[in-house]
Amino acid sequence: MSDTDTFGPRLRAERERRGISLDTIASVTKVGVDLWEGLERNDFSRWPSGIFARAFVRDYARAIGLDSDEAVNEFCRLFPIGDRRASRLIQAQAELIGHSLAYAESAGMPAHGDRRSPLPSDAEQAAALRARITARALSTAIDASASLTLSYGVAVVTRLPFWPVAGMVTVMYYTGMTIAFGASPGGKAVEHIRHRLPSVFDVGASLRKSEV
């Protein structure tokens, strides 16, 4: 597969590896989940073009902890929708007709967040952080319980000391599951819970409760 084919799926894999949901990204950026789903499928049919497309990619990269400049540069290299030439064309046309143009990609736009609404408040960012921590803590607890239970069974069968067995089993557990499924069972379980019970990780609901 080409770099173009794998761009969105690679972003999704990195997001899932870090235990960050699309709902969390949508809450932080104020950009709808459907657009982020499109990004992860390389489907930009509903996306804006030019500076807005690049701004969305930058926000997504920041939200999942990637280098935003590298992500935007790769996006522009792979997809025409992110073409930077428009800004240079506008500048050249302005110079041609002798018009003084105050134009910049960031002009009139916030450095972070949605291009259509204000930046997330401190409460929203704190709620998003709590949602991420909750998801990661639950994923870790599930994986720890599974690996320790498996370790106990192996120790009983082999009559070897528990903790050395636990260390070996834990390494094999995470390595094997990640290779086989791309994520640990805890991460998969949390993602399943998120889809079946979205209110558990609903940042908006958390904010509403805190305001009561």
N, C-alpha and C positions, 0 to 999 in steps of 0.2 A: 504494500500500500504506500501511496505517496505521502509526503508531509501534509499536503492539503487534506487528504482523507483522514489523517490521524489527528489533526489539530484539535478539533472539538472533543473527540473521545479522550485524548491525552489530558485535556483540562478537567474533564469529568472524573477521570481516574485519580488525578491529583486531589481534586476536591473530596472525593469519597475517602481517599486514603487519610485525609486530615480530619474526617468526620464532620464536614461542614455541609449543611443542607442548602438546597436552592431557596427554600423559604427564608433561611437566615440571610442569604445574600440579597434576596429581594427586599427584606426588611431594612437592611443596612443601606442599600443603594437606591431604594424607592423605584426600582425598575422591575416590571412584572416577571414572574417565574417563567411565563411562556417564552419570553425573549432569551432568558438564560438557557432554557431547554433547547431552543433553536441553536444557540451558540455551541452547545455540546454535541449537537447533531450536524454541525456545519450548515444549518439551514438559516439563511439570513433574509428570507423572503419578507419578513415583517420588520426587518431592521432599518433604521435610518442609515444614510451613507456618510462618507467623509469623516469630519471631525467628531460627529456624534457617535458613529460606530466605533471609532478609535477610543473615545472617552468611555464607552460601555466596556470595551475589552480591558481598558486600564483599571476600571473599578472592580471588575470581576477578579482580575489578577491580584489586586490589593486585598480583596475580601478573603481570598484563600491563601494569602501569604506568598505569592510568587513575585518575581521581579516584574513590575508593571511595564517598564521600558522594553524589556526583552519580549514580553508577550505581545505588546503593541507592534513592535518591529516585525515579529514573525507574522502577525496577522496581516499587516500591510504588504508584506512580501508575498503572502499566499493568496490573498483575496482582493479582488478589484474594489470591493465595497469600502475598503480602508485606504484607498488611494490618497496619498498626500499631495499629489500634483495640483489638486484644485486650489489650494491656498497659494501656491506659486503662480498659478494662472491668474488668479484674482489680482495679485500684486502686480504682475506684469501688465495686465490690462489697465490698471489704475495709473501706472507710470506712463503708459502709452498715451493716455488722454490728459496727462498732467494733473491728475487728481490725487490729492493727499489722502491716503487711506490708512486709517488706524485699524489694522486688521491683525488679529492673532488668534491662534487656535483656542486659546483659553479666554478670549475676550467675551465678557458678559456671561461666562459660565463658571460655576464653582469648580475648584480643583478636585473635589471629591463628590460622590453622591450623584443624585439624579439631576439631569439637565432640565427637568420640568418642575422640580419642587425643591424646597429648602433642604439643607443638610440634615442628616439624622440628629435628633437631640441626644443629649447625654444619657437620658433615660432609655432611649431606643438602643443606643450602642451598648449600654450596660445590660439591657435585656437580651440583646443578641449574643453578647459574651456569655451570659448565664446559660442560654440555650445551647451554645457550643460546648460549654463545660459539662452541662448535664448529659448531653449526648455522649461525650467522650468518657465521662465517669461511668455511665451505664454500660457502654461498650467494654470498657476495661474490666468492670465487675463481672460481666458475663464471661469474658475470656479467662479471667483469673479463676473463676469458679469451675469452668470446664477443664482447664489445664490441671488444677489441683486435684479435682475428682479423678481425672484420668491418671495422674501421678500416683494417687493413693492406690488405685486398682493395680497399677503396674508394680508398685512396691510390695503389695500384699502377695501377688502372684510370684514375683521373683525373690521375695524375702530380702530385698536390698534396702539400705537406709532410705528413708523417705525423701530427705532434702536433696541429696545428689540426684535421685531419680526425678524429683520435681524440676530441678534445673535443666536436665537433659530433655525431659518431656516438653517443658515449656518452649525451649528453643525449637524443637521439632514441630511442635503444635503451630507456632506462629509462622515458621518458615513454610511448612507443608500447606497450611491453609491459604497463605498469601499466594503461593505458587499455583495452587489448584483453583482458587476462587477469586483471586485478586484483592481479597480483603479477609480479615479475620471473621469468624462466626459472630463475634460480638458486634462488629461493624455492620454485618449483614442483618443481624437481629434488630439493631437500632434503626436501620433504614426501613425494615419491614414495619416496625412499630410506628415510625414516622408517617408512613403511608396509610396504615390502618387507623392510627389514632393521632392525627396531626395536631390536636390540641395539646398533646404532651409537650411538644416543642414549639408551640405557637407563641412567637415573640409578642404579637399584638395582644393576645389574651393575658400574657404576663404583665404588659403595660397597663391594661385595663384594671387588673386586680390591684396593682400598686396605686392606682388613682382613686380607688374606692375608699 
